[in-house]
Amino acid sequence: MKIGISVKIDVTKIDKARLYVGKKGTYLDLTTFIDTEEVDQYDNHGFISQSVSKEERDAKVQTPILGNCKIFYRDDTNSHAKRGGEYSEGMAQAKEAAQGGNFDDDVPFAQFMRGEF
């Protein structure tokens, strides 16, 4: 089965100390929990938060919820592809962002990401 998921996060809640530099860029580890059967009051299927290490999990450290996710596409093996109303909106936003050129100027840590800190 294939599932398409639309993700929205509030970048102002990112703990910048958790950003790390790798071979090909600056990264942030995220975790999401998705319930494919249930939705919340806003039709979200799950949430996104910053990942924690095993030691932090053992110490019960919790990071803030950065955002939510919705399933916008589901290709069930027993049926034809199904698309919800969120599909067209989420895909249109992703396409607009991808074609919009340099869209990270509004991101609070964009200067850090470009090495201008």
N, C-alpha and C positions, 0 to 999 in steps of 0.2 A: 504494500500500500504506500502511496505517496501522499504527503501532507504538505500544504503550503501554509506558512505561518507569517502573519504580519506582526512586526515588533515595533513598539514605541517606547523610548526611554527618555527620562528627564536627565540630560547630561549634567545639569547643575548639581545633581546628587552624587556624582561619581567621586569617590575618594581617590584623588590624583596620586596619592602615595602608592596605590595599587597598580598604577601603570608601570610597565617594564619594557625595556628595550630588548628586542630580539634581533636575529640576523637580518630580517627584511622589514623591520619597522617597529613601531611602538604598539604594545598590545595591552589588552585588558581582558582578564578572564571573567566570564559571566556564567551564571547558572540560571536555568529556567525550569519550572515545573509546569507541565501541561496536563490538563484533564480533558481528554477528547470527548468525554460523555457529558460533562457538566459545564455550564457557563455561569459567571457571576451576574450581578445586577446590571452590568454594563456590556454584557455579551462577551466578556473576556474568557479565554480558556486557561490562562495561567499568568504567571508573573516572572519578571527578570530581576535578579540581584547580582551583586558582585560575588565571585567565588571566594571561598575561604579555604585555608589549608586544613589538613587533618588535625593539626595541633589546635587551630582556632575552633574547629568543630567540637573537639573534645572539651575545650574551654567555654563552649556555648556562645562564641562570638557570633553576632548576627550583623549582617550588612543591610543597609536600607534597601527597600524595594525601589528599583530604578524605573520600572515601567511594567507594562502588560503586553500580552500577546493574544492574538485571535487566530483561529484556524480559518483561512479564507478559501482553501482548496483541499478537497479530499478525493482521492482516487481509490475507492473501495474495490477490492478484488471481485466482489460479487455484483457490482453495478457499474454503470457508466460514470464518467467524471461528474462530480457535483461541485458547483461553485455557489458561494453565498454572496450576499450583497456587499460584503467587505472586500471581495475579490477585486472588483473594478476600482474601488476607491484606493485600496492599498497598492495595487499595481500602478495606477495612475500617479500616485505620490512617488513611488520608487522610480518610475520612468522619468518624472519631472526632475527629481533630485540628480539622477544619473546624467541627464542632459543639461543640467543647469550650470555646469562648469564648476568653479570653486565655491562650493556651498558651505565649507566649514569655517568661514570667517565669523559666523555667528556662534560657533561652538566655543564655550568658555575656555577650553584648554587647547584651542587650535594653535596658539603660539607655541605651547609646549610641544605639540605634535610636530611642528615644523622646526623645532630646535631653536626657537627665538626667545627662550626664557631667561 
